[in-house]
């Protein structure tokens, strides 16, 4: 039987992938660069959200196995990733 945390993480990733595919199909249907860029901009919100959700679920599943020090380092790493992705 699969772990509920792994199942949740995988489900979120499948949903995220489905959103990406639907967005690509919408871009093809729209057929204009400006509108495709708008759709792509909306996806910029999905990626970091999925990253945060799956990481949070994974950390919740491992919380009893990690020390506070390791959790702090993981949070610092996630913060650096988000700053790198979202900062203009």
GROMACS elastic network, one bead per residue, 0.5 to 0.9 nm:
[ bonds ]
;  ai    aj funct       b0    kb
    1     4     6  0.89773   500
    2     5     6  0.84776   500
    2     6     6  0.69735   500
    2     7     6  0.66074   500
    3     6     6  0.52946   500
    3     7     6  0.62244   500
    3     8     6  0.86579   500
    3    61     6  0.89630   500
    4     7     6  0.50272   500
    4     8     6  0.60787   500
    4     9     6  0.85971   500
    4    61     6  0.86130   500
    5     8     6  0.51101   500
    5     9     6  0.61742   500
    5    10     6  0.85830   500
    5    57     6  0.61819   500
    5    58     6  0.63986   500
    5    60     6  0.79663   500
    5    61     6  0.58845   500
    6     9     6  0.51203   500
    6    10     6  0.60744   500
    6    11     6  0.84713   500
    6    57     6  0.83356   500
    6    58     6  0.74338   500
    6    61     6  0.84291   500
    7    10     6  0.51853   500
    7    11     6  0.60350   500
    7    12     6  0.86542   500
    8    11     6  0.50972   500
    8    12     6  0.62665   500
    8    13     6  0.86918   500
    8    54     6  0.79157   500
    8    57     6  0.74896   500
    9    12     6  0.52890   500
    9    13     6  0.63478   500
    9    14     6  0.87709   500
    9    53     6  0.79463   500
    9    54     6  0.51158   500
    9    55     6  0.81963   500
    9    57     6  0.66887   500
    9    58     6  0.72447   500
   10    13     6  0.50588   500
   10    14     6  0.61658   500
   10    15     6  0.86373   500
   10    54     6  0.82622   500
   11    14     6  0.50854   500
   11    15     6  0.62123   500
   11    16     6  0.85221   500
   12    15     6  0.51120   500
   12    16     6  0.60752   500
   12    17     6  0.85862   500
   12    50     6  0.69976   500
   12    53     6  0.79980   500
   12    54     6  0.70742   500
   13    17     6  0.60546   500
   13    18     6  0.84979   500
   13    50     6  0.72112   500
   13    54     6  0.78721   500
   14    17     6  0.50618   500
   14    18     6  0.61346   500
   14    19     6  0.86330   500
   15    18     6  0.50198   500
   15    19     6  0.62229   500
   15    20     6  0.86998   500
   16    19     6  0.50895   500
   16    20     6  0.63344   500
   16    21     6  0.87861   500
   16    46     6  0.73530   500
   16    47     6  0.78257   500
   16    50     6  0.69994   500
   17    20     6  0.50205   500
   17    21     6  0.62807   500
   17    22     6  0.86478   500
   18    21     6  0.51011   500
   18    22     6  0.61341   500
   18    23     6  0.84796   500
   19    22     6  0.51360   500
   19    23     6  0.60492   500
   19    24     6  0.86124   500
   19    43     6  0.83805   500
   19    46     6  0.85364   500
   20    23     6  0.50648   500
   20    24     6  0.62230   500
   20    25     6  0.87357   500
   20    43     6  0.74080   500
   20    46     6  0.89027   500
   21    24     6  0.50728   500
   21    25     6  0.63087   500
   21    26     6  0.86492   500
   22    25     6  0.50881   500
   22    26     6  0.61711   500
   22    27     6  0.86264   500
   23    27     6  0.61731   500
   23    28     6  0.86829   500
   23    36     6  0.87248   500
   23    39     6  0.66330   500
   23    40     6  0.75197   500
   23    43     6  0.78859   500
   24    27     6  0.50383   500
   24    28     6  0.63273   500
   24    29     6  0.86709   500
   24    36     6  0.84428   500
   24    39     6  0.85117   500
   24    40     6  0.84860   500
   25    28     6  0.50737   500
   25    29     6  0.61614   500
   25    30     6  0.86155   500
   26    30     6  0.60596   500
   26    31     6  0.85547   500
   26    36     6  0.77828   500
   26    39     6  0.78711   500
   27    30     6  0.51778   500
   27    31     6  0.62255   500
   27    32     6  0.76425   500
   27    33     6  0.83119   500
   27    35     6  0.72830   500
   27    37     6  0.82352   500
   27    39     6  0.69156   500
   27    40     6  0.82761   500
   28    31     6  0.52085   500
   28    32     6  0.82162   500
   28    36     6  0.78160   500
   29    32     6  0.86520   500
   30    33     6  0.84423   500
   30    35     6  0.66768   500
   30    36     6  0.68477   500
   31    35     6  0.78076   500
   31    36     6  0.72840   500
   32    35     6  0.55248   500
   32    36     6  0.60571   500
   32    37     6  0.85181   500
   33    36     6  0.50283   500
   33    37     6  0.59531   500
   33    38     6  0.85961   500
   34    37     6  0.51273   500
   34    38     6  0.63917   500
   34    39     6  0.89051   500
   35    39     6  0.64024   500
   35    40     6  0.86138   500
   36    39     6  0.51011   500
   36    40     6  0.61289   500
   36    41     6  0.85717   500
   37    41     6  0.60743   500
   37    42     6  0.87134   500
   38    41     6  0.50234   500
   38    42     6  0.64885   500
   38    43     6  0.89122   500
   39    42     6  0.52111   500
   39    43     6  0.66303   500
   40    43     6  0.50967   500
   40    44     6  0.67193   500
   41    44     6  0.52080   500
   41    45     6  0.75456   500
   42    45     6  0.58123   500
   42    46     6  0.72662   500
   43    46     6  0.50093   500
   43    47     6  0.66252   500
   44    47     6  0.58343   500
   44    48     6  0.73256   500
   44    86     6  0.86017   500
   45    48     6  0.61112   500
   45    49     6  0.64056   500
   45    50     6  0.88436   500
   46    49     6  0.52137   500
   46    50     6  0.60922   500
   46    51     6  0.86069   500
   47    50     6  0.52870   500
   47    51     6  0.62271   500
   47    52     6  0.87432   500
   48    52     6  0.61317   500
   48    53     6  0.85639   500
   48    81     6  0.89984   500
   48    82     6  0.69794   500
   48    85     6  0.80091   500
   48    86     6  0.85322   500
   49    52     6  0.51803   500
   49    53     6  0.61433   500
   49    54     6  0.86067   500
   50    53     6  0.50983   500
   50    54     6  0.59991   500
   50    55     6  0.82846   500
   51    54     6  0.54764   500
   51    55     6  0.59860   500
   51    56     6  0.84208   500
   51    78     6  0.87717   500
   52    55     6  0.52042   500
   52    56     6  0.59391   500
   52    57     6  0.85568   500
   52    78     6  0.80227   500
   53    56     6  0.51289   500
   53    57     6  0.61862   500
   53    58     6  0.85537   500
   54    57     6  0.51435   500
   54    58     6  0.60664   500
   54    59     6  0.85271   500
   55    59     6  0.60071   500
   55    60     6  0.84462   500
   55    78     6  0.86739   500
   56    59     6  0.50969   500
   56    60     6  0.60613   500
   56    61     6  0.85888   500
   57    60     6  0.50244   500
   57    61     6  0.62610   500
   57    62     6  0.87428   500
   58    61     6  0.50800   500
   58    62     6  0.63201   500
   58    63     6  0.84675   500
   59    63     6  0.55741   500
   59    66     6  0.85286   500
   59    71     6  0.81677   500
   60    63     6  0.50940   500
   60    64     6  0.82262   500
   61    64     6  0.76825   500
   61    65     6  0.87189   500
   62    65     6  0.53145   500
   62    66     6  0.63983   500
   63    66     6  0.54423   500
   63    67     6  0.79497   500
   63    71     6  0.82926   500
   64    67     6  0.79936   500
   66    69     6  0.80871   500
   66    70     6  0.61718   500
   66    71     6  0.66449   500
   67    70     6  0.53342   500
   67    71     6  0.64059   500
   67    72     6  0.87948   500
   68    71     6  0.50234   500
   68    72     6  0.62160   500
   68    73     6  0.87358   500
   69    72     6  0.51561   500
   69    73     6  0.64008   500
   69    74     6  0.87377   500
   70    73     6  0.50503   500
   70    74     6  0.61623   500
   70    75     6  0.86052   500
   71    74     6  0.50507   500
   71    75     6  0.61673   500
   71    76     6  0.85935   500
   72    75     6  0.51090   500
   72    76     6  0.61822   500
   72    77     6  0.86566   500
   73    76     6  0.50149   500
   73    77     6  0.62013   500
   73    78     6  0.86811   500
   74    77     6  0.50600   500
   74    78     6  0.62448   500
   74    79     6  0.85691   500
   75    78     6  0.50922   500
   75    79     6  0.60785   500
   75    80     6  0.86101   500
   76    79     6  0.50255   500
   76    80     6  0.62184   500
   76    81     6  0.86847   500
   77    80     6  0.51046   500
   77    81     6  0.62776   500
   77    82     6  0.87242   500
   78    81     6  0.50282   500
   78    82     6  0.62120   500
   78    83     6  0.85862   500
   79    82     6  0.51655   500
   79    83     6  0.61001   500
   79    84     6  0.85152   500
   80    83     6  0.51278   500
   80    84     6  0.60883   500
   80    85     6  0.85686   500
   81    84     6  0.51279   500
   81    85     6  0.61310   500
   81    86     6  0.85350   500
   82    85     6  0.50233   500
   82    86     6  0.57890   500
   82    87     6  0.78864   500
   83    86     6  0.53584   500
   83    87     6  0.53497   500
   84    87     6  0.57950   500
   84    88     6  0.85309   500
   85    88     6  0.83227   500
